[in-house]
């Protein structure tokens, strides 16, 4: 029985089964995740006098969207395997195909559902989760981590603005103190000024850096000027908070903010810029996986097998976890410098897209 725009009752049935199973399984796993997370962190919440209202509204209300997207690929696959296996077990596919609908046509409602999930994942990850993560991570810093980061970086080289480079032998986030500080200024590729000092310290009362025991050498075309002193207060395009950011800070930025921040890190000469480039590429690649895993799921589970639904679910989980592991391994290779972030993030999608096509061709039609 056909309806307007060529939509059939079978299409509506498959879409309802797919999306219903997906959202139910996501809700179930999120409920379990919240319970386990709360049982793990309740002691920290009690030790730091966190209010129940804040725990629910500032933490768990913002916890849910983040983990919904994190689990979306896995449960897209599980949902397809589960309800498609049931259809195959009840010989519904045979009835559908004998009614005149081809196997290729059956895939249409599957991909419509995958599009809904991909859009759901992308919109959440770019428009909802960054703001939610700001609140959630701030809550974690206050009531869970509670202890500020203590980091001592060594041999820091940065470009703080075009043509201005700084160097510190070491920097401590505990005292906001940098040892063996130097700053060089270049114009048209030529060194015009160099400052060297024993140390530099952030003065929070005036919002400036205090440079101690400094020596400034200004290089002119025909002469040089040398200035010495014991103290000078100056503003730099650098803040102590730049050294204290945890890597999950990237989770609080949308794609536009990530792009701007990556350009800023490149200018500063930061070494961990690849981690941010990987995160940016994941925002696009992760939703696309819904289509690949859907095709694999249909191809694997559309045939009635002896092992039943349990066997197909087991195969489905193995493939889904292998995909996620592949994504993590390739990302680590990119951070290590072996692969570009774009290749590292998209390589699992390309590989599993090839696997999906092969399984689709092998599937009974």
Secondary structure as UniProt FT lines:
FT   HELIX           4..6
FT   HELIX           9..47
FT   TURN            48..49
FT   HELIX           52..54
FT   HELIX           55..60
FT   HELIX           61..70
FT   HELIX           72..89
FT   TURN            90..91
FT   HELIX           92..98
FT   TURN            99..100
FT   HELIX           103..123
FT   HELIX           124..128
FT   HELIX           129..140
FT   HELIX           141..145
FT   STRAND          152..161
FT   TURN            162..163
FT   STRAND          164..172
FT   TURN            173..176
FT   STRAND          177..187
FT   TURN            188..189
FT   STRAND          190..203
FT   TURN            204..207
FT   STRAND          208..219
FT   STRAND          224..234
FT   HELIX           240..243
FT   HELIX           247..252
FT   HELIX           255..268
FT   TURN            271..272
FT   HELIX           273..301
FT   TURN            306..307
FT   HELIX           308..335
FT   TURN            336..337
FT   HELIX           341..362
//
